[in-house]
């Protein structure tokens, strides 16, 4: 910043609240804080404790399934028919 601006800022009086007004605000805050009931954990927080482990378990199951399928594809002899090959459609009885 420029030097003249710094001098003008230095000449400003300190910003102090009016004592009566500051005390009114403190009393309102204390009254409001004292009147609040203890808060129960939010239901969203409780549900997060259920969903996070469930998502982790599903992720691990998916990863295991992907590894099993990859091993099945890469370890199957190239001439053998895979168990995941498409089957011929069955005739539907009418």
Gaussian input, Z-matrix of N, CA and C with variables (Angstrom, degrees):
# hf/3-21g

backbone

0 1
 N
 C     1     B1
 C     2     B2     1     A1
 N     3     B3     2     A2     1     D1
 C     4     B4     3     A3     2     D2
 C     5     B5     4     A4     3     D3
 N     6     B6     5     A5     4     D4
 C     7     B7     6     A6     5     D5
 C     8     B8     7     A7     6     D6
 N     9     B9     8     A8     7     D7
 C    10    B10     9     A9     8     D8
 C    11    B11    10    A10     9     D9
 N    12    B12    11    A11    10    D10
 C    13    B13    12    A12    11    D11
 C    14    B14    13    A13    12    D12
 N    15    B15    14    A14    13    D13
 C    16    B16    15    A15    14    D14
 C    17    B17    16    A16    15    D15
 N    18    B18    17    A17    16    D16
 C    19    B19    18    A18    17    D17
 C    20    B20    19    A19    18    D18
 N    21    B21    20    A20    19    D19
 C    22    B22    21    A21    20    D20
 C    23    B23    22    A22    21    D21
 N    24    B24    23    A23    22    D22
 C    25    B25    24    A24    23    D23
 C    26    B26    25    A25    24    D24
 N    27    B27    26    A26    25    D25
 C    28    B28    27    A27    26    D26
 C    29    B29    28    A28    27    D27
 N    30    B30    29    A29    28    D28
 C    31    B31    30    A30    29    D29
 C    32    B32    31    A31    30    D30
 N    33    B33    32    A32    31    D31
 C    34    B34    33    A33    32    D32
 C    35    B35    34    A34    33    D33
 N    36    B36    35    A35    34    D34
 C    37    B37    36    A36    35    D35
 C    38    B38    37    A37    36    D36
 N    39    B39    38    A38    37    D37
 C    40    B40    39    A39    38    D38
 C    41    B41    40    A40    39    D39
 N    42    B42    41    A41    40    D40
 C    43    B43    42    A42    41    D41
 C    44    B44    43    A43    42    D42
 N    45    B45    44    A44    43    D43
 C    46    B46    45    A45    44    D44
 C    47    B47    46    A46    45    D45
 N    48    B48    47    A47    46    D46
 C    49    B49    48    A48    47    D47
 C    50    B50    49    A49    48    D48
 N    51    B51    50    A50    49    D49
 C    52    B52    51    A51    50    D50
 C    53    B53    52    A52    51    D51
 N    54    B54    53    A53    52    D52
 C    55    B55    54    A54    53    D53
 C    56    B56    55    A55    54    D54
 N    57    B57    56    A56    55    D55
 C    58    B58    57    A57    56    D56
 C    59    B59    58    A58    57    D57
 N    60    B60    59    A59    58    D58
 C    61    B61    60    A60    59    D59
 C    62    B62    61    A61    60    D60
 N    63    B63    62    A62    61    D61
 C    64    B64    63    A63    62    D62
 C    65    B65    64    A64    63    D63
 N    66    B66    65    A65    64    D64
 C    67    B67    66    A66    65    D65
 C    68    B68    67    A67    66    D66
 N    69    B69    68    A68    67    D67
 C    70    B70    69    A69    68    D68
 C    71    B71    70    A70    69    D69
 N    72    B72    71    A71    70    D70
 C    73    B73    72    A72    71    D71
 C    74    B74    73    A73    72    D72
 N    75    B75    74    A74    73    D73
 C    76    B76    75    A75    74    D74
 C    77    B77    76    A76    75    D75
 N    78    B78    77    A77    76    D76
 C    79    B79    78    A78    77    D77
 C    80    B80    79    A79    78    D78
 N    81    B81    80    A80    79    D79
 C    82    B82    81    A81    80    D80
 C    83    B83    82    A82    81    D81
 N    84    B84    83    A83    82    D82
 C    85    B85    84    A84    83    D83
 C    86    B86    85    A85    84    D84
 N    87    B87    86    A86    85    D85
 C    88    B88    87    A87    86    D86
 C    89    B89    88    A88    87    D87
 N    90    B90    89    A89    88    D88
 C    91    B91    90    A90    89    D89
 C    92    B92    91    A91    90    D90
 N    93    B93    92    A92    91    D91
 C    94    B94    93    A93    92    D92
 C    95    B95    94    A94    93    D93
 N    96    B96    95    A95    94    D94
 C    97    B97    96    A96    95    D95
 C    98    B98    97    A97    96    D96
 N    99    B99    98    A98    97    D97
 C   100   B100    99    A99    98    D98
 C   101   B101   100   A100    99    D99
 N   102   B102   101   A101   100   D100
 C   103   B103   102   A102   101   D101
 C   104   B104   103   A103   102   D102
 N   105   B105   104   A104   103   D103
 C   106   B106   105   A105   104   D104
 C   107   B107   106   A106   105   D105
 N   108   B108   107   A107   106   D106
 C   109   B109   108   A108   107   D107
 C   110   B110   109   A109   108   D108
 N   111   B111   110   A110   109   D109
 C   112   B112   111   A111   110   D110
 C   113   B113   112   A112   111   D111
 N   114   B114   113   A113   112   D112
 C   115   B115   114   A114   113   D113
 C   116   B116   115   A115   114   D114
 N   117   B117   116   A116   115   D115
 C   118   B118   117   A117   116   D116
 C   119   B119   118   A118   117   D117
 N   120   B120   119   A119   118   D118
 C   121   B121   120   A120   119   D119
 C   122   B122   121   A121   120   D120
 N   123   B123   122   A122   121   D121
 C   124   B124   123   A123   122   D122
 C   125   B125   124   A124   123   D123
 N   126   B126   125   A125   124   D124
 C   127   B127   126   A126   125   D125
 C   128   B128   127   A127   126   D126
 N   129   B129   128   A128   127   D127
 C   130   B130   129   A129   128   D128
 C   131   B131   130   A130   129   D129
 N   132   B132   131   A131   130   D130
 C   133   B133   132   A132   131   D131
 C   134   B134   133   A133   132   D132
 N   135   B135   134   A134   133   D133
 C   136   B136   135   A135   134   D134
 C   137   B137   136   A136   135   D135
 N   138   B138   137   A137   136   D136
 C   139   B139   138   A138   137   D137
 C   140   B140   139   A139   138   D138
 N   141   B141   140   A140   139   D139
 C   142   B142   141   A141   140   D140
 C   143   B143   142   A142   141   D141
 N   144   B144   143   A143   142   D142
 C   145   B145   144   A144   143   D143
 C   146   B146   145   A145   144   D144
 N   147   B147   146   A146   145   D145
 C   148   B148   147   A147   146   D146
 C   149   B149   148   A148   147   D147
 N   150   B150   149   A149   148   D148
 C   151   B151   150   A150   149   D149
 C   152   B152   151   A151   150   D150
 N   153   B153   152   A152   151   D151
 C   154   B154   153   A153   152   D152
 C   155   B155   154   A154   153   D153
 N   156   B156   155   A155   154   D154
 C   157   B157   156   A156   155   D155
 C   158   B158   157   A157   156   D156
 N   159   B159   158   A158   157   D157
 C   160   B160   159   A159   158   D158
 C   161   B161   160   A160   159   D159
 N   162   B162   161   A161   160   D160
 C   163   B163   162   A162   161   D161
 C   164   B164   163   A163   162   D162
 N   165   B165   164   A164   163   D163
 C   166   B166   165   A165   164   D164
 C   167   B167   166   A166   165   D165
 N   168   B168   167   A167   166   D166
 C   169   B169   168   A168   167   D167
 C   170   B170   169   A169   168   D168
 N   171   B171   170   A170   169   D169
 C   172   B172   171   A171   170   D170
 C   173   B173   172   A172   171   D171
 N   174   B174   173   A173   172   D172
 C   175   B175   174   A174   173   D173
 C   176   B176   175   A175   174   D174
 N   177   B177   176   A176   175   D175
 C   178   B178   177   A177   176   D176
 C   179   B179   178   A178   177   D177
 N   180   B180   179   A179   178   D178
 C   181   B181   180   A180   179   D179
 C   182   B182   181   A181   180   D180
 N   183   B183   182   A182   181   D181
 C   184   B184   183   A183   182   D182
 C   185   B185   184   A184   183   D183
 N   186   B186   185   A185   184   D184
 C   187   B187   186   A186   185   D185
 C   188   B188   187   A187   186   D186
 N   189   B189   188   A188   187   D187
 C   190   B190   189   A189   188   D188
 C   191   B191   190   A190   189   D189
 N   192   B192   191   A191   190   D190
 C   193   B193   192   A192   191   D191
 C   194   B194   193   A193   192   D192
 N   195   B195   194   A194   193   D193
 C   196   B196   195   A195   194   D194
 C   197   B197   196   A196   195   D195
 N   198   B198   197   A197   196   D196
 C   199   B199   198   A198   197   D197
 C   200   B200   199   A199   198   D198
 N   201   B201   200   A200   199   D199
 C   202   B202   201   A201   200   D200
 C   203   B203   202   A202   201   D201
 N   204   B204   203   A203   202   D202
 C   205   B205   204   A204   203   D203
 C   206   B206   205   A205   204   D204
 N   207   B207   206   A206   205   D205
 C   208   B208   207   A207   206   D206
 C   209   B209   208   A208   207   D207
 N   210   B210   209   A209   208   D208
 C   211   B211   210   A210   209   D209
 C   212   B212   211   A211   210   D210
 N   213   B213   212   A212   211   D211
 C   214   B214   213   A213   212   D212
 C   215   B215   214   A214   213   D213
 N   216   B216   215   A215   214   D214
 C   217   B217   216   A216   215   D215
 C   218   B218   217   A217   216   D216
 N   219   B219   218   A218   217   D217
 C   220   B220   219   A219   218   D218
 C   221   B221   220   A220   219   D219
 N   222   B222   221   A221   220   D220
 C   223   B223   222   A222   221   D221
 C   224   B224   223   A223   222   D222
 N   225   B225   224   A224   223   D223
 C   226   B226   225   A225   224   D224
 C   227   B227   226   A226   225   D225
 N   228   B228   227   A227   226   D226
 C   229   B229   228   A228   227   D227
 C   230   B230   229   A229   228   D228
 N   231   B231   230   A230   229   D229
 C   232   B232   231   A231   230   D230
 C   233   B233   232   A232   231   D231
 N   234   B234   233   A233   232   D232
 C   235   B235   234   A234   233   D233
 C   236   B236   235   A235   234   D234
 N   237   B237   236   A236   235   D235
 C   238   B238   237   A237   236   D236
 C   239   B239   238   A238   237   D237
 N   240   B240   239   A239   238   D238
 C   241   B241   240   A240   239   D239
 C   242   B242   241   A241   240   D240
 N   243   B243   242   A242   241   D241
 C   244   B244   243   A243   242   D242
 C   245   B245   244   A244   243   D243
 N   246   B246   245   A245   244   D244
 C   247   B247   246   A246   245   D245
 C   248   B248   247   A247   246   D246
 N   249   B249   248   A248   247   D247
 C   250   B250   249   A249   248   D248
 C   251   B251   250   A250   249   D249
 N   252   B252   251   A251   250   D250
 C   253   B253   252   A252   251   D251
 C   254   B254   253   A253   252   D252
 N   255   B255   254   A254   253   D253
 C   256   B256   255   A255   254   D254
 C   257   B257   256   A256   255   D255
 N   258   B258   257   A257   256   D256
 C   259   B259   258   A258   257   D257
 C   260   B260   259   A259   258   D258
 N   261   B261   260   A260   259   D259
 C   262   B262   261   A261   260   D260
 C   263   B263   262   A262   261   D261
 N   264   B264   263   A263   262   D262
 C   265   B265   264   A264   263   D263
 C   266   B266   265   A265   264   D264
 N   267   B267   266   A266   265   D265
 C   268   B268   267   A267   266   D266
 C   269   B269   268   A268   267   D267
 N   270   B270   269   A269   268   D268
 C   271   B271   270   A270   269   D269
 C   272   B272   271   A271   270   D270
 N   273   B273   272   A272   271   D271
 C   274   B274   273   A273   272   D272
 C   275   B275   274   A274   273   D273
 N   276   B276   275   A275   274   D274
 C   277   B277   276   A276   275   D275
 C   278   B278   277   A277   276   D276
 N   279   B279   278   A278   277   D277
 C   280   B280   279   A279   278   D278
 C   281   B281   280   A280   279   D279

   B1=1.4399
   B2=1.5181
   B3=1.3033
   B4=1.4662
   B5=1.5313
   B6=1.3162
   B7=1.4659
   B8=1.5256
   B9=1.3373
   B10=1.4720
   B11=1.5351
   B12=1.3150
   B13=1.4655
   B14=1.5306
   B15=1.3082
   B16=1.4590
   B17=1.5304
   B18=1.3275
   B19=1.4614
   B20=1.5306
   B21=1.3333
   B22=1.4669
   B23=1.5263
   B24=1.3165
   B25=1.4619
   B26=1.5191
   B27=1.3251
   B28=1.4647
   B29=1.5282
   B30=1.3286
   B31=1.4612
   B32=1.5286
   B33=1.3030
   B34=1.4611
   B35=1.5167
   B36=1.3274
   B37=1.4678
   B38=1.5232
   B39=1.3276
   B40=1.4706
   B41=1.5257
   B42=1.2932
   B43=1.4622
   B44=1.5168
   B45=1.3196
   B46=1.4598
   B47=1.5203
   B48=1.3249
   B49=1.4576
   B50=1.5303
   B51=1.3217
   B52=1.4605
   B53=1.5241
   B54=1.3273
   B55=1.4738
   B56=1.5263
   B57=1.3221
   B58=1.4717
   B59=1.5246
   B60=1.3025
   B61=1.4756
   B62=1.5327
   B63=1.3296
   B64=1.4672
   B65=1.5196
   B66=1.3403
   B67=1.4647
   B68=1.5230
   B69=1.3243
   B70=1.4712
   B71=1.5304
   B72=1.3054
   B73=1.4675
   B74=1.5181
   B75=1.3489
   B76=1.4660
   B77=1.5268
   B78=1.3188
   B79=1.4606
   B80=1.5321
   B81=1.3161
   B82=1.4707
   B83=1.5180
   B84=1.3240
   B85=1.4738
   B86=1.5256
   B87=1.3160
   B88=1.4667
   B89=1.5210
   B90=1.3389
   B91=1.4618
   B92=1.5198
   B93=1.2968
   B94=1.4636
   B95=1.5262
   B96=1.3235
   B97=1.4631
   B98=1.5240
   B99=1.3284
   B100=1.4639
   B101=1.5282
   B102=1.3213
   B103=1.4583
   B104=1.5148
   B105=1.2993
   B106=1.4635
   B107=1.5149
   B108=1.3279
   B109=1.4651
   B110=1.5243
   B111=1.3215
   B112=1.4670
   B113=1.5234
   B114=1.2903
   B115=1.4604
   B116=1.5179
   B117=1.3245
   B118=1.4644
   B119=1.5203
   B120=1.3186
   B121=1.4532
   B122=1.5241
   B123=1.2832
   B124=1.4598
   B125=1.5272
   B126=1.3285
   B127=1.4688
   B128=1.5227
   B129=1.3445
   B130=1.4693
   B131=1.5241
   B132=1.3247
   B133=1.4596
   B134=1.5229
   B135=1.3523
   B136=1.4596
   B137=1.5223
   B138=1.3324
   B139=1.4599
   B140=1.5271
   B141=1.3278
   B142=1.4655
   B143=1.5177
   B144=1.3435
   B145=1.4576
   B146=1.5265
   B147=1.3146
   B148=1.4651
   B149=1.5228
   B150=1.3156
   B151=1.4680
   B152=1.5215
   B153=1.2937
   B154=1.4635
   B155=1.5299
   B156=1.3454
   B157=1.4714
   B158=1.5356
   B159=1.3386
   B160=1.4596
   B161=1.5275
   B162=1.3004
   B163=1.4683
   B164=1.5273
   B165=1.3227
   B166=1.4630
   B167=1.5252
   B168=1.3337
   B169=1.4668
   B170=1.5281
   B171=1.3236
   B172=1.4632
   B173=1.5300
   B174=1.3216
   B175=1.4659
   B176=1.5177
   B177=1.3207
   B178=1.4727
   B179=1.5265
   B180=1.3427
   B181=1.4676
   B182=1.5266
   B183=1.3291
   B184=1.4642
   B185=1.5290
   B186=1.3236
   B187=1.4647
   B188=1.5268
   B189=1.3228
   B190=1.4661
   B191=1.5234
   B192=1.3289
   B193=1.4632
   B194=1.5210
   B195=1.3272
   B196=1.4658
   B197=1.5275
   B198=1.3205
   B199=1.4658
   B200=1.5195
   B201=1.3298
   B202=1.4685
   B203=1.5233
   B204=1.3269
   B205=1.4720
   B206=1.5276
   B207=1.3067
   B208=1.4667
   B209=1.5240
   B210=1.3222
   B211=1.4650
   B212=1.5267
   B213=1.3247
   B214=1.4538
   B215=1.5307
   B216=1.3218
   B217=1.4763
   B218=1.5252
   B219=1.3116
   B220=1.4548
   B221=1.5192
   B222=1.3123
   B223=1.4558
   B224=1.5258
   B225=1.3346
   B226=1.4619
   B227=1.5301
   B228=1.3419
   B229=1.4694
   B230=1.5260
   B231=1.3223
   B232=1.4679
   B233=1.5261
   B234=1.3171
   B235=1.4621
   B236=1.5141
   B237=1.3260
   B238=1.4646
   B239=1.5186
   B240=1.3310
   B241=1.4504
   B242=1.5331
   B243=1.3068
   B244=1.4603
   B245=1.5148
   B246=1.3213
   B247=1.4615
   B248=1.5232
   B249=1.3210
   B250=1.4485
   B251=1.5248
   B252=1.3275
   B253=1.4593
   B254=1.5192
   B255=1.3225
   B256=1.4543
   B257=1.5307
   B258=1.3388
   B259=1.4579
   B260=1.5170
   B261=1.3284
   B262=1.4596
   B263=1.5224
   B264=1.3235
   B265=1.4598
   B266=1.5242
   B267=1.3211
   B268=1.4525
   B269=1.5276
   B270=1.3337
   B271=1.4579
   B272=1.5254
   B273=1.3180
   B274=1.4472
   B275=1.5361
   B276=1.3317
   B277=1.4652
   B278=1.5329
   B279=1.3181
   B280=1.4794
   B281=1.4760
   A1=109.06
   A2=113.65
   A3=117.52
   A4=110.14
   A5=115.18
   A6=121.43
   A7=112.55
   A8=120.20
   A9=118.94
   A10=112.13
   A11=116.85
   A12=120.10
   A13=110.03
   A14=117.10
   A15=120.96
   A16=110.58
   A17=117.91
   A18=121.08
   A19=110.55
   A20=116.71
   A21=120.20
   A22=111.08
   A23=116.17
   A24=119.97
   A25=111.40
   A26=117.51
   A27=121.90
   A28=111.23
   A29=117.96
   A30=121.69
   A31=112.75
   A32=118.22
   A33=120.55
   A34=110.41
   A35=117.79
   A36=118.99
   A37=109.58
   A38=117.37
   A39=119.24
   A40=110.16
   A41=116.34
   A42=121.54
   A43=109.06
   A44=116.06
   A45=121.56
   A46=107.95
   A47=117.34
   A48=119.05
   A49=110.90
   A50=114.63
   A51=118.82
   A52=107.42
   A53=118.02
   A54=119.87
   A55=113.46
   A56=118.21
   A57=120.18
   A58=110.44
   A59=116.12
   A60=120.63
   A61=110.46
   A62=116.84
   A63=120.54
   A64=110.68
   A65=116.90
   A66=120.06
   A67=111.15
   A68=117.84
   A69=121.07
   A70=110.65
   A71=115.92
   A72=120.28
   A73=110.29
   A74=117.02
   A75=120.07
   A76=111.34
   A77=117.13
   A78=121.16
   A79=111.26
   A80=117.61
   A81=120.21
   A82=110.49
   A83=116.39
   A84=119.68
   A85=110.64
   A86=117.29
   A87=120.51
   A88=111.24
   A89=116.64
   A90=120.52
   A91=110.50
   A92=116.21
   A93=119.98
   A94=111.22
   A95=118.09
   A96=121.16
   A97=111.39
   A98=117.25
   A99=120.58
   A100=111.18
   A101=117.22
   A102=121.10
   A103=114.51
   A104=117.33
   A105=119.55
   A106=110.15
   A107=114.99
   A108=120.16
   A109=108.46
   A110=116.62
   A111=118.16
   A112=109.29
   A113=115.71
   A114=120.36
   A115=110.82
   A116=113.67
   A117=119.51
   A118=107.93
   A119=116.61
   A120=118.17
   A121=110.47
   A122=114.93
   A123=121.14
   A124=109.83
   A125=116.36
   A126=119.85
   A127=111.00
   A128=116.46
   A129=118.32
   A130=110.72
   A131=116.88
   A132=120.29
   A133=109.81
   A134=116.20
   A135=119.11
   A136=111.03
   A137=117.35
   A138=118.92
   A139=110.77
   A140=117.05
   A141=119.50
   A142=110.25
   A143=116.93
   A144=119.99
   A145=111.05
   A146=117.51
   A147=121.21
   A148=110.37
   A149=116.37
   A150=119.88
   A151=113.14
   A152=118.76
   A153=119.85
   A154=112.46
   A155=120.08
   A156=118.76
   A157=112.00
   A158=116.73
   A159=119.68
   A160=110.87
   A161=117.13
   A162=121.05
   A163=109.79
   A164=117.55
   A165=120.57
   A166=110.77
   A167=117.02
   A168=120.66
   A169=110.32
   A170=117.12
   A171=119.99
   A172=111.46
   A173=116.80
   A174=120.27
   A175=111.84
   A176=116.43
   A177=120.55
   A178=110.22
   A179=117.33
   A180=120.24
   A181=110.51
   A182=117.24
   A183=120.94
   A184=110.34
   A185=116.63
   A186=120.74
   A187=110.65
   A188=117.36
   A189=120.42
   A190=110.18
   A191=117.18
   A192=120.72
   A193=112.04
   A194=116.53
   A195=120.27
   A196=111.06
   A197=117.13
   A198=120.55
   A199=110.54
   A200=117.50
   A201=120.91
   A202=110.38
   A203=117.45
   A204=120.00
   A205=111.04
   A206=118.03
   A207=120.50
   A208=110.47
   A209=117.13
   A210=119.79
   A211=110.79
   A212=117.61
   A213=121.17
   A214=110.44
   A215=116.71
   A216=120.17
   A217=110.51
   A218=117.27
   A219=119.85
   A220=113.83
   A221=119.47
   A222=120.93
   A223=112.96
   A224=118.07
   A225=121.32
   A226=107.86
   A227=117.65
   A228=118.61
   A229=109.58
   A230=115.91
   A231=120.38
   A232=112.75
   A233=119.28
   A234=120.99
   A235=112.69
   A236=118.30
   A237=121.15
   A238=110.01
   A239=114.22
   A240=119.51
   A241=108.81
   A242=116.90
   A243=121.85
   A244=110.41
   A245=115.46
   A246=119.53
   A247=111.14
   A248=117.46
   A249=119.28
   A250=111.56
   A251=117.31
   A252=120.68
   A253=109.02
   A254=118.02
   A255=120.35
   A256=111.27
   A257=114.77
   A258=119.88
   A259=109.08
   A260=114.41
   A261=119.19
   A262=108.47
   A263=117.46
   A264=119.18
   A265=110.44
   A266=114.66
   A267=120.53
   A268=109.47
   A269=114.76
   A270=118.85
   A271=109.04
   A272=115.49
   A273=119.81
   A274=108.79
   A275=118.33
   A276=119.86
   A277=109.78
   A278=114.32
   A279=119.72
   A280=110.76
   D1=160.72
   D2=-178.24
   D3=-78.17
   D4=156.60
   D5=-177.39
   D6=-64.34
   D7=-42.52
   D8=179.07
   D9=-62.07
   D10=-37.52
   D11=179.29
   D12=-65.99
   D13=-40.69
   D14=178.68
   D15=-63.40
   D16=-37.61
   D17=178.52
   D18=-66.58
   D19=-42.17
   D20=178.23
   D21=-62.59
   D22=-41.06
   D23=179.14
   D24=-66.48
   D25=-36.66
   D26=179.69
   D27=-67.46
   D28=-27.97
   D29=-178.74
   D30=-80.43
   D31=-12.37
   D32=-179.85
   D33=-66.57
   D34=144.75
   D35=177.68
   D36=-72.99
   D37=153.68
   D38=179.06
   D39=-66.07
   D40=144.42
   D41=-179.50
   D42=-85.69
   D43=102.41
   D44=178.58
   D45=-119.15
   D46=136.45
   D47=179.89
   D48=-71.53
   D49=155.04
   D50=175.40
   D51=-68.12
   D52=134.15
   D53=-176.03
   D54=-57.34
   D55=-41.78
   D56=-178.32
   D57=-66.41
   D58=-44.00
   D59=-179.66
   D60=-65.26
   D61=-41.47
   D62=179.63
   D63=-63.13
   D64=-38.98
   D65=179.36
   D66=-68.23
   D67=-37.97
   D68=176.60
   D69=-60.59
   D70=-44.53
   D71=-179.17
   D72=-65.11
   D73=-42.92
   D74=178.18
   D75=-59.81
   D76=-44.12
   D77=-178.89
   D78=-64.82
   D79=-41.56
   D80=177.74
   D81=-62.68
   D82=-42.35
   D83=-179.94
   D84=-64.88
   D85=-44.64
   D86=-179.31
   D87=-64.32
   D88=-39.68
   D89=178.28
   D90=-63.29
   D91=-45.09
   D92=-179.18
   D93=-66.67
   D94=-41.41
   D95=179.02
   D96=-66.25
   D97=-38.21
   D98=-179.49
   D99=-70.10
   D100=-29.99
   D101=-177.82
   D102=-81.29
   D103=-9.56
   D104=-178.36
   D105=-77.89
   D106=134.14
   D107=175.39
   D108=-78.11
   D109=152.06
   D110=176.00
   D111=-58.79
   D112=133.06
   D113=-175.16
   D114=-85.57
   D115=137.18
   D116=174.57
   D117=-81.06
   D118=155.05
   D119=177.46
   D120=-58.30
   D121=139.00
   D122=-178.99
   D123=-63.57
   D124=143.50
   D125=-178.30
   D126=-63.32
   D127=-28.78
   D128=177.83
   D129=-65.74
   D130=-35.89
   D131=179.15
   D132=-68.29
   D133=-42.13
   D134=178.69
   D135=-63.48
   D136=-40.96
   D137=-179.23
   D138=-69.26
   D139=-28.39
   D140=177.23
   D141=-65.86
   D142=-32.49
   D143=178.51
   D144=-68.70
   D145=-21.66
   D146=177.86
   D147=-88.69
   D148=-44.06
   D149=-173.71
   D150=-72.99
   D151=-37.42
   D152=-176.60
   D153=-60.39
   D154=-48.37
   D155=177.10
   D156=-65.09
   D157=-36.06
   D158=179.17
   D159=-63.12
   D160=-43.24
   D161=178.61
   D162=-65.29
   D163=-38.39
   D164=178.54
   D165=-63.86
   D166=-42.97
   D167=179.32
   D168=-64.13
   D169=-44.45
   D170=178.57
   D171=-63.28
   D172=-37.59
   D173=177.75
   D174=-64.24
   D175=-42.10
   D176=178.30
   D177=-65.89
   D178=-41.31
   D179=178.71
   D180=-63.00
   D181=-41.14
   D182=178.59
   D183=-63.88
   D184=-42.87
   D185=179.92
   D186=-63.11
   D187=-42.68
   D188=178.17
   D189=-63.22
   D190=-42.18
   D191=177.86
   D192=-61.79
   D193=-41.26
   D194=178.93
   D195=-65.23
   D196=-40.30
   D197=178.55
   D198=-65.67
   D199=-42.51
   D200=179.06
   D201=-61.85
   D202=-44.51
   D203=179.43
   D204=-65.33
   D205=-39.71
   D206=178.92
   D207=-64.28
   D208=-43.05
   D209=178.26
   D210=-64.83
   D211=-38.17
   D212=179.44
   D213=-63.56
   D214=-40.72
   D215=-179.11
   D216=-70.60
   D217=-45.86
   D218=-174.59
   D219=-80.51
   D220=-22.15
   D221=-179.12
   D222=-97.90
   D223=-5.92
   D224=177.21
   D225=-77.93
   D226=132.18
   D227=176.76
   D228=-58.21
   D229=145.00
   D230=-173.71
   D231=-63.22
   D232=-27.57
   D233=-179.29
   D234=-85.38
   D235=-17.17
   D236=-176.64
   D237=-79.30
   D238=149.57
   D239=178.82
   D240=-81.33
   D241=131.76
   D242=-178.44
   D243=-78.21
   D244=151.56
   D245=179.19
   D246=-74.12
   D247=-10.68
   D248=179.82
   D249=-100.82
   D250=9.80
   D251=178.69
   D252=-67.85
   D253=146.61
   D254=-179.66
   D255=-66.31
   D256=142.10
   D257=178.41
   D258=-98.47
   D259=159.62
   D260=176.41
   D261=-69.81
   D262=140.51
   D263=179.94
   D264=-65.17
   D265=142.26
   D266=179.31
   D267=-84.32
   D268=150.43
   D269=177.98
   D270=-71.35
   D271=135.89
   D272=-179.05
   D273=-94.77
   D274=126.28
   D275=178.95
   D276=-74.06
   D277=136.64
   D278=178.65
   D279=-109.42

